[in-house]
Amino acid sequence: MEDTRQAKLVHISGRVQGVSFRVWTRMEAQKLGLSGWVRNEPDGTVTALIAGRGAAVSSMLERFWQGPPGASVSSVKFGDANAGDAPTDFRITS
């Protein structure tokens, strides 16, 4: 059901570092009422944990494909995660 709380662990690749992807992700997630975190990975990808209402999670998964200006997303892979692992707000981590 779309209104139940969901969580997804998302891996985004392409030109996603050095283009403010983490800041953009936090702003978009906050607009959608999501909690979680986003971080850069040493291999040049970005990982995010997003949690919230099903419709909002689905919308964020779609938004990841566009990203901020300057980004060029080549892959968005995700799997189920535990919503209890998400913080109560949305954070940028390392």
Buried (B, 14 or more C-beta within 10 A) or exposed (E): EEEEBBBBBBBBBBBBBEBBBBEBBBEBBEEBEBBBBBBBBEEEBBBBBBBBBEBBBBBBBEBBEEBBEEBEBEEBEBEEBEBEEBEEEBBEEE
